[in-house]
Amino acid sequence: MEDNMITAKMLIAGIVATGTAIWGWFGWLALLWAACMALDYATGTLAAIKHREWSSAAAREGLWHKGGMILVVLVAALTDLSVTLILRSGIVEFPFDHSVLVTVIALAWYTLTELGSTLENATRITNKVPRWLSRILKAAADTVDEVGDRVVTGAGDKSGDA
């Protein structure tokens, strides 16, 4: 039995190491976001079933919402690519610092909002969740939102290198 546990741990470590080598931390962030979207959809479905409110129209609306988020993240990724190529060409300088990838900010914000939505669903299922967890998720999402604002405005940039 102990040999099986060691083998399982080695397999998991190997998969994680391989994934990190292929995707890096950015890939793990994208995978985390996808998992949070799936968890939110599943818990929303469970809450609707519990309260006898499930409808295919609402389920479709939820999927459209997830699809819209995917489009926004794709736009953020294409924005990163476009801005990087334009800056490297030397044609123009933008009035904002591009040291933080727009895609990372979008993924982080969406991940935190999906977790907040999952917590709301859990509240509908259990009627009891820690208030502080909801406040932590909201504060974290607000902080990421502020980071995105600072990329554009340069606020908080004391060195000239935001």
CNS distance restraints for C-alpha pairs under 8 A (distance, minus, plus):
assign (resid   1 and name CA) (resid   5 and name CA) 6.49 0.50 0.50
assign (resid   2 and name CA) (resid   6 and name CA) 6.30 0.50 0.50
assign (resid   3 and name CA) (resid   7 and name CA) 6.11 0.50 0.50
assign (resid   4 and name CA) (resid   8 and name CA) 6.03 0.50 0.50
assign (resid   5 and name CA) (resid   9 and name CA) 6.09 0.50 0.50
assign (resid   6 and name CA) (resid  10 and name CA) 6.11 0.50 0.50
assign (resid   7 and name CA) (resid  11 and name CA) 6.12 0.50 0.50
assign (resid   8 and name CA) (resid  12 and name CA) 6.20 0.50 0.50
assign (resid   9 and name CA) (resid  13 and name CA) 6.05 0.50 0.50
assign (resid  10 and name CA) (resid  14 and name CA) 5.98 0.50 0.50
assign (resid  11 and name CA) (resid  15 and name CA) 6.18 0.50 0.50
assign (resid  12 and name CA) (resid  16 and name CA) 6.16 0.50 0.50
assign (resid  13 and name CA) (resid  17 and name CA) 5.99 0.50 0.50
assign (resid  14 and name CA) (resid  18 and name CA) 6.00 0.50 0.50
assign (resid  15 and name CA) (resid  19 and name CA) 6.04 0.50 0.50
assign (resid  16 and name CA) (resid  20 and name CA) 6.08 0.50 0.50
assign (resid  17 and name CA) (resid  21 and name CA) 6.12 0.50 0.50
assign (resid  18 and name CA) (resid  22 and name CA) 6.19 0.50 0.50
assign (resid  19 and name CA) (resid  23 and name CA) 5.77 0.50 0.50
assign (resid  19 and name CA) (resid  24 and name CA) 7.19 0.50 0.50
assign (resid  19 and name CA) (resid  28 and name CA) 7.97 0.50 0.50
assign (resid  20 and name CA) (resid  24 and name CA) 4.41 0.50 0.50
assign (resid  20 and name CA) (resid  25 and name CA) 6.55 0.50 0.50
assign (resid  20 and name CA) (resid  27 and name CA) 7.62 0.50 0.50
assign (resid  20 and name CA) (resid  28 and name CA) 7.36 0.50 0.50
assign (resid  23 and name CA) (resid  27 and name CA) 4.43 0.50 0.50
assign (resid  23 and name CA) (resid  28 and name CA) 6.83 0.50 0.50
assign (resid  24 and name CA) (resid  28 and name CA) 6.72 0.50 0.50
assign (resid  25 and name CA) (resid  29 and name CA) 6.23 0.50 0.50
assign (resid  26 and name CA) (resid  30 and name CA) 6.37 0.50 0.50
assign (resid  26 and name CA) (resid 104 and name CA) 7.35 0.50 0.50
assign (resid  27 and name CA) (resid  31 and name CA) 6.10 0.50 0.50
assign (resid  28 and name CA) (resid  32 and name CA) 5.95 0.50 0.50
assign (resid  29 and name CA) (resid  33 and name CA) 6.21 0.50 0.50
assign (resid  29 and name CA) (resid 104 and name CA) 7.98 0.50 0.50
assign (resid  29 and name CA) (resid 107 and name CA) 7.01 0.50 0.50
assign (resid  29 and name CA) (resid 108 and name CA) 7.50 0.50 0.50
assign (resid  30 and name CA) (resid  34 and name CA) 6.28 0.50 0.50
assign (resid  30 and name CA) (resid 107 and name CA) 6.61 0.50 0.50
assign (resid  31 and name CA) (resid  35 and name CA) 6.17 0.50 0.50
assign (resid  32 and name CA) (resid  36 and name CA) 6.12 0.50 0.50
assign (resid  32 and name CA) (resid 111 and name CA) 7.26 0.50 0.50
assign (resid  33 and name CA) (resid  37 and name CA) 6.17 0.50 0.50
assign (resid  33 and name CA) (resid 107 and name CA) 6.61 0.50 0.50
assign (resid  33 and name CA) (resid 108 and name CA) 7.80 0.50 0.50
assign (resid  33 and name CA) (resid 110 and name CA) 7.06 0.50 0.50
assign (resid  33 and name CA) (resid 111 and name CA) 4.84 0.50 0.50
assign (resid  33 and name CA) (resid 114 and name CA) 7.85 0.50 0.50
assign (resid  34 and name CA) (resid  38 and name CA) 6.29 0.50 0.50
assign (resid  35 and name CA) (resid  39 and name CA) 6.08 0.50 0.50
assign (resid  36 and name CA) (resid  40 and name CA) 6.00 0.50 0.50
assign (resid  36 and name CA) (resid 111 and name CA) 6.33 0.50 0.50
assign (resid  36 and name CA) (resid 114 and name CA) 5.82 0.50 0.50
assign (resid  36 and name CA) (resid 115 and name CA) 6.28 0.50 0.50
assign (resid  36 and name CA) (resid 118 and name CA) 7.95 0.50 0.50
assign (resid  37 and name CA) (resid  41 and name CA) 6.18 0.50 0.50
assign (resid  37 and name CA) (resid  66 and name CA) 7.13 0.50 0.50
assign (resid  37 and name CA) (resid 111 and name CA) 7.75 0.50 0.50
assign (resid  37 and name CA) (resid 114 and name CA) 6.03 0.50 0.50
assign (resid  38 and name CA) (resid  42 and name CA) 6.08 0.50 0.50
assign (resid  39 and name CA) (resid  43 and name CA) 6.03 0.50 0.50
assign (resid  39 and name CA) (resid 118 and name CA) 6.80 0.50 0.50
assign (resid  40 and name CA) (resid  44 and name CA) 5.93 0.50 0.50
assign (resid  40 and name CA) (resid 114 and name CA) 6.15 0.50 0.50
assign (resid  40 and name CA) (resid 115 and name CA) 7.11 0.50 0.50
assign (resid  40 and name CA) (resid 117 and name CA) 6.34 0.50 0.50
assign (resid  40 and name CA) (resid 118 and name CA) 4.58 0.50 0.50
assign (resid  40 and name CA) (resid 121 and name CA) 7.49 0.50 0.50
assign (resid  41 and name CA) (resid  45 and name CA) 6.13 0.50 0.50
assign (resid  41 and name CA) (resid  62 and name CA) 7.16 0.50 0.50
assign (resid  41 and name CA) (resid 118 and name CA) 8.00 0.50 0.50
assign (resid  42 and name CA) (resid  46 and name CA) 6.22 0.50 0.50
assign (resid  43 and name CA) (resid  47 and name CA) 6.05 0.50 0.50
assign (resid  43 and name CA) (resid 118 and name CA) 6.28 0.50 0.50
assign (resid  43 and name CA) (resid 121 and name CA) 5.68 0.50 0.50
assign (resid  43 and name CA) (resid 122 and name CA) 6.71 0.50 0.50
assign (resid  44 and name CA) (resid  48 and name CA) 6.14 0.50 0.50
assign (resid  44 and name CA) (resid 118 and name CA) 7.25 0.50 0.50
assign (resid  44 and name CA) (resid 121 and name CA) 5.42 0.50 0.50
assign (resid  45 and name CA) (resid  49 and name CA) 6.12 0.50 0.50
assign (resid  45 and name CA) (resid  54 and name CA) 6.87 0.50 0.50
assign (resid  45 and name CA) (resid  59 and name CA) 7.53 0.50 0.50
assign (resid  46 and name CA) (resid  50 and name CA) 6.06 0.50 0.50
assign (resid  46 and name CA) (resid 125 and name CA) 7.41 0.50 0.50
assign (resid  47 and name CA) (resid  51 and name CA) 6.28 0.50 0.50
assign (resid  47 and name CA) (resid 121 and name CA) 6.01 0.50 0.50
assign (resid  47 and name CA) (resid 122 and name CA) 7.40 0.50 0.50
assign (resid  47 and name CA) (resid 124 and name CA) 5.86 0.50 0.50
assign (resid  47 and name CA) (resid 125 and name CA) 5.26 0.50 0.50
assign (resid  48 and name CA) (resid  52 and name CA) 5.86 0.50 0.50
assign (resid  48 and name CA) (resid  53 and name CA) 4.73 0.50 0.50
assign (resid  48 and name CA) (resid  54 and name CA) 4.69 0.50 0.50
assign (resid  49 and name CA) (resid  53 and name CA) 6.03 0.50 0.50
assign (resid  49 and name CA) (resid  54 and name CA) 5.26 0.50 0.50
assign (resid  50 and name CA) (resid 125 and name CA) 7.00 0.50 0.50
assign (resid  54 and name CA) (resid  58 and name CA) 7.16 0.50 0.50
assign (resid  54 and name CA) (resid  59 and name CA) 7.57 0.50 0.50
assign (resid  55 and name CA) (resid  59 and name CA) 6.27 0.50 0.50
assign (resid  56 and name CA) (resid  60 and name CA) 6.01 0.50 0.50
assign (resid  57 and name CA) (resid  61 and name CA) 6.17 0.50 0.50
assign (resid  58 and name CA) (resid  62 and name CA) 6.23 0.50 0.50
assign (resid  59 and name CA) (resid  63 and name CA) 6.39 0.50 0.50
assign (resid  60 and name CA) (resid  64 and name CA) 6.18 0.50 0.50
assign (resid  61 and name CA) (resid  65 and name CA) 6.17 0.50 0.50
assign (resid  62 and name CA) (resid  66 and name CA) 6.34 0.50 0.50
assign (resid  63 and name CA) (resid  67 and name CA) 6.12 0.50 0.50
assign (resid  64 and name CA) (resid  68 and name CA) 6.14 0.50 0.50
assign (resid  65 and name CA) (resid  69 and name CA) 6.41 0.50 0.50
assign (resid  66 and name CA) (resid  70 and name CA) 6.36 0.50 0.50
assign (resid  67 and name CA) (resid  71 and name CA) 6.35 0.50 0.50
assign (resid  68 and name CA) (resid  72 and name CA) 6.33 0.50 0.50
assign (resid  69 and name CA) (resid  73 and name CA) 6.29 0.50 0.50
assign (resid  69 and name CA) (resid 110 and name CA) 7.68 0.50 0.50
assign (resid  70 and name CA) (resid  74 and name CA) 6.20 0.50 0.50
assign (resid  71 and name CA) (resid  75 and name CA) 6.15 0.50 0.50
assign (resid  72 and name CA) (resid  76 and name CA) 6.19 0.50 0.50
assign (resid  72 and name CA) (resid 106 and name CA) 7.93 0.50 0.50
assign (resid  73 and name CA) (resid  77 and name CA) 6.18 0.50 0.50
assign (resid  73 and name CA) (resid 103 and name CA) 6.22 0.50 0.50
assign (resid  73 and name CA) (resid 106 and name CA) 6.20 0.50 0.50
assign (resid  73 and name CA) (resid 107 and name CA) 6.79 0.50 0.50
assign (resid  74 and name CA) (resid  78 and name CA) 6.13 0.50 0.50
assign (resid  74 and name CA) (resid 103 and name CA) 7.95 0.50 0.50
assign (resid  75 and name CA) (resid  79 and name CA) 5.97 0.50 0.50
assign (resid  76 and name CA) (resid  80 and name CA) 6.23 0.50 0.50
assign (resid  76 and name CA) (resid 102 and name CA) 5.61 0.50 0.50
assign (resid  76 and name CA) (resid 103 and name CA) 4.84 0.50 0.50
assign (resid  76 and name CA) (resid 106 and name CA) 6.93 0.50 0.50
assign (resid  77 and name CA) (resid  81 and name CA) 6.28 0.50 0.50
assign (resid  77 and name CA) (resid 102 and name CA) 6.99 0.50 0.50
assign (resid  77 and name CA) (resid 103 and name CA) 5.08 0.50 0.50
assign (resid  78 and name CA) (resid  82 and name CA) 5.97 0.50 0.50
assign (resid  79 and name CA) (resid  83 and name CA) 5.96 0.50 0.50
assign (resid  79 and name CA) (resid 102 and name CA) 7.31 0.50 0.50
assign (resid  80 and name CA) (resid  84 and name CA) 5.98 0.50 0.50
assign (resid  80 and name CA) (resid 101 and name CA) 6.19 0.50 0.50
assign (resid  80 and name CA) (resid 102 and name CA) 6.02 0.50 0.50
assign (resid  80 and name CA) (resid 103 and name CA) 6.86 0.50 0.50
assign (resid  81 and name CA) (resid  85 and name CA) 6.16 0.50 0.50
assign (resid  82 and name CA) (resid  86 and name CA) 6.10 0.50 0.50
assign (resid  83 and name CA) (resid  87 and name CA) 6.00 0.50 0.50
assign (resid  83 and name CA) (resid  98 and name CA) 7.77 0.50 0.50
assign (resid  84 and name CA) (resid  88 and name CA) 6.08 0.50 0.50
assign (resid  84 and name CA) (resid  98 and name CA) 7.81 0.50 0.50
assign (resid  85 and name CA) (resid  89 and name CA) 6.18 0.50 0.50
assign (resid  86 and name CA) (resid  90 and name CA) 6.70 0.50 0.50
assign (resid  86 and name CA) (resid  91 and name CA) 6.54 0.50 0.50
assign (resid  86 and name CA) (resid  92 and name CA) 6.89 0.50 0.50
assign (resid  87 and name CA) (resid  91 and name CA) 6.96 0.50 0.50
assign (resid  87 and name CA) (resid  92 and name CA) 6.51 0.50 0.50
assign (resid  87 and name CA) (resid  93 and name CA) 6.41 0.50 0.50
assign (resid  87 and name CA) (resid  94 and name CA) 7.83 0.50 0.50
assign (resid  95 and name CA) (resid 152 and name CA) 7.64 0.50 0.50
assign (resid  96 and name CA) (resid 151 and name CA) 6.13 0.50 0.50
assign (resid  96 and name CA) (resid 152 and name CA) 5.24 0.50 0.50
assign (resid  96 and name CA) (resid 153 and name CA) 6.80 0.50 0.50
assign (resid  96 and name CA) (resid 154 and name CA) 6.37 0.50 0.50
assign (resid  97 and name CA) (resid 151 and name CA) 6.09 0.50 0.50
assign (resid  97 and name CA) (resid 152 and name CA) 7.38 0.50 0.50
assign (resid  97 and name CA) (resid 154 and name CA) 7.25 0.50 0.50
assign (resid  97 and name CA) (resid 161 and name CA) 7.01 0.50 0.50
assign (resid  97 and name CA) (resid 162 and name CA) 6.00 0.50 0.50
assign (resid  98 and name CA) (resid 151 and name CA) 7.28 0.50 0.50
assign (resid  99 and name CA) (resid 162 and name CA) 7.08 0.50 0.50
assign (resid 100 and name CA) (resid 104 and name CA) 7.55 0.50 0.50
assign (resid 100 and name CA) (resid 105 and name CA) 7.80 0.50 0.50
assign (resid 100 and name CA) (resid 151 and name CA) 7.48 0.50 0.50
assign (resid 101 and name CA) (resid 105 and name CA) 6.72 0.50 0.50
assign (resid 102 and name CA) (resid 106 and name CA) 6.23 0.50 0.50
assign (resid 102 and name CA) (resid 148 and name CA) 7.57 0.50 0.50
assign (resid 103 and name CA) (resid 107 and name CA) 6.01 0.50 0.50
assign (resid 104 and name CA) (resid 108 and name CA) 6.00 0.50 0.50
assign (resid 105 and name CA) (resid 109 and name CA) 6.08 0.50 0.50
assign (resid 105 and name CA) (resid 144 and name CA) 6.55 0.50 0.50
assign (resid 105 and name CA) (resid 145 and name CA) 7.82 0.50 0.50
assign (resid 105 and name CA) (resid 147 and name CA) 7.64 0.50 0.50
assign (resid 105 and name CA) (resid 148 and name CA) 6.46 0.50 0.50
assign (resid 106 and name CA) (resid 110 and name CA) 6.05 0.50 0.50
assign (resid 107 and name CA) (resid 111 and name CA) 5.93 0.50 0.50
assign (resid 108 and name CA) (resid 112 and name CA) 6.25 0.50 0.50
assign (resid 108 and name CA) (resid 141 and name CA) 7.85 0.50 0.50
assign (resid 108 and name CA) (resid 144 and name CA) 7.02 0.50 0.50
assign (resid 109 and name CA) (resid 113 and name CA) 6.20 0.50 0.50
assign (resid 109 and name CA) (resid 141 and name CA) 5.50 0.50 0.50
assign (resid 109 and name CA) (resid 144 and name CA) 5.95 0.50 0.50
assign (resid 109 and name CA) (resid 145 and name CA) 6.84 0.50 0.50
assign (resid 110 and name CA) (resid 114 and name CA) 5.97 0.50 0.50
assign (resid 111 and name CA) (resid 115 and name CA) 6.26 0.50 0.50
assign (resid 112 and name CA) (resid 116 and name CA) 6.22 0.50 0.50
assign (resid 112 and name CA) (resid 137 and name CA) 6.15 0.50 0.50
assign (resid 112 and name CA) (resid 138 and name CA) 7.77 0.50 0.50
assign (resid 112 and name CA) (resid 140 and name CA) 7.10 0.50 0.50
assign (resid 112 and name CA) (resid 141 and name CA) 5.63 0.50 0.50
assign (resid 113 and name CA) (resid 117 and name CA) 6.14 0.50 0.50
assign (resid 113 and name CA) (resid 137 and name CA) 7.50 0.50 0.50
assign (resid 113 and name CA) (resid 138 and name CA) 7.73 0.50 0.50
assign (resid 113 and name CA) (resid 141 and name CA) 6.59 0.50 0.50
assign (resid 114 and name CA) (resid 118 and name CA) 6.07 0.50 0.50
assign (resid 115 and name CA) (resid 119 and name CA) 6.16 0.50 0.50
assign (resid 115 and name CA) (resid 137 and name CA) 7.30 0.50 0.50
assign (resid 116 and name CA) (resid 120 and name CA) 6.32 0.50 0.50
assign (resid 116 and name CA) (resid 134 and name CA) 6.52 0.50 0.50
assign (resid 116 and name CA) (resid 137 and name CA) 6.02 0.50 0.50
assign (resid 116 and name CA) (resid 138 and name CA) 7.16 0.50 0.50
assign (resid 117 and name CA) (resid 121 and name CA) 6.27 0.50 0.50
assign (resid 118 and name CA) (resid 122 and name CA) 6.13 0.50 0.50
assign (resid 119 and name CA) (resid 123 and name CA) 6.18 0.50 0.50
assign (resid 119 and name CA) (resid 129 and name CA) 7.65 0.50 0.50
assign (resid 119 and name CA) (resid 134 and name CA) 7.11 0.50 0.50
assign (resid 120 and name CA) (resid 124 and name CA) 6.49 0.50 0.50
assign (resid 121 and name CA) (resid 125 and name CA) 6.33 0.50 0.50
assign (resid 122 and name CA) (resid 126 and name CA) 5.91 0.50 0.50
assign (resid 122 and name CA) (resid 127 and name CA) 7.46 0.50 0.50
assign (resid 122 and name CA) (resid 129 and name CA) 7.36 0.50 0.50
assign (resid 123 and name CA) (resid 127 and name CA) 4.64 0.50 0.50
assign (resid 123 and name CA) (resid 128 and name CA) 5.74 0.50 0.50
assign (resid 123 and name CA) (resid 129 and name CA) 5.92 0.50 0.50
assign (resid 129 and name CA) (resid 133 and name CA) 7.85 0.50 0.50
assign (resid 130 and name CA) (resid 134 and name CA) 7.13 0.50 0.50
assign (resid 131 and name CA) (resid 135 and name CA) 6.46 0.50 0.50
assign (resid 132 and name CA) (resid 136 and name CA) 6.07 0.50 0.50
assign (resid 133 and name CA) (resid 137 and name CA) 6.27 0.50 0.50
assign (resid 134 and name CA) (resid 138 and name CA) 6.21 0.50 0.50
assign (resid 135 and name CA) (resid 139 and name CA) 6.00 0.50 0.50
assign (resid 136 and name CA) (resid 140 and name CA) 6.04 0.50 0.50
assign (resid 137 and name CA) (resid 141 and name CA) 6.14 0.50 0.50
assign (resid 138 and name CA) (resid 142 and name CA) 6.06 0.50 0.50
assign (resid 139 and name CA) (resid 143 and name CA) 6.08 0.50 0.50
assign (resid 140 and name CA) (resid 144 and name CA) 6.30 0.50 0.50
assign (resid 141 and name CA) (resid 145 and name CA) 6.16 0.50 0.50
assign (resid 142 and name CA) (resid 146 and name CA) 6.20 0.50 0.50
assign (resid 143 and name CA) (resid 147 and name CA) 6.30 0.50 0.50
assign (resid 144 and name CA) (resid 148 and name CA) 6.43 0.50 0.50
assign (resid 145 and name CA) (resid 149 and name CA) 6.38 0.50 0.50
assign (resid 146 and name CA) (resid 150 and name CA) 6.13 0.50 0.50
assign (resid 147 and name CA) (resid 151 and name CA) 6.32 0.50 0.50
assign (resid 148 and name CA) (resid 152 and name CA) 6.86 0.50 0.50
assign (resid 149 and name CA) (resid 153 and name CA) 6.19 0.50 0.50
assign (resid 150 and name CA) (resid 154 and name CA) 4.98 0.50 0.50
assign (resid 150 and name CA) (resid 155 and name CA) 5.00 0.50 0.50
assign (resid 150 and name CA) (resid 156 and name CA) 7.03 0.50 0.50
assign (resid 151 and name CA) (resid 155 and name CA) 7.70 0.50 0.50
assign (resid 151 and name CA) (resid 162 and name CA) 7.17 0.50 0.50
assign (resid 154 and name CA) (resid 162 and name CA) 6.52 0.50 0.50
assign (resid 156 and name CA) (resid 162 and name CA) 7.59 0.50 0.50
assign (resid 157 and name CA) (resid 161 and name CA) 6.55 0.50 0.50
assign (resid 157 and name CA) (resid 162 and name CA) 4.98 0.50 0.50
assign (resid 158 and name CA) (resid 162 and name CA) 7.70 0.50 0.50
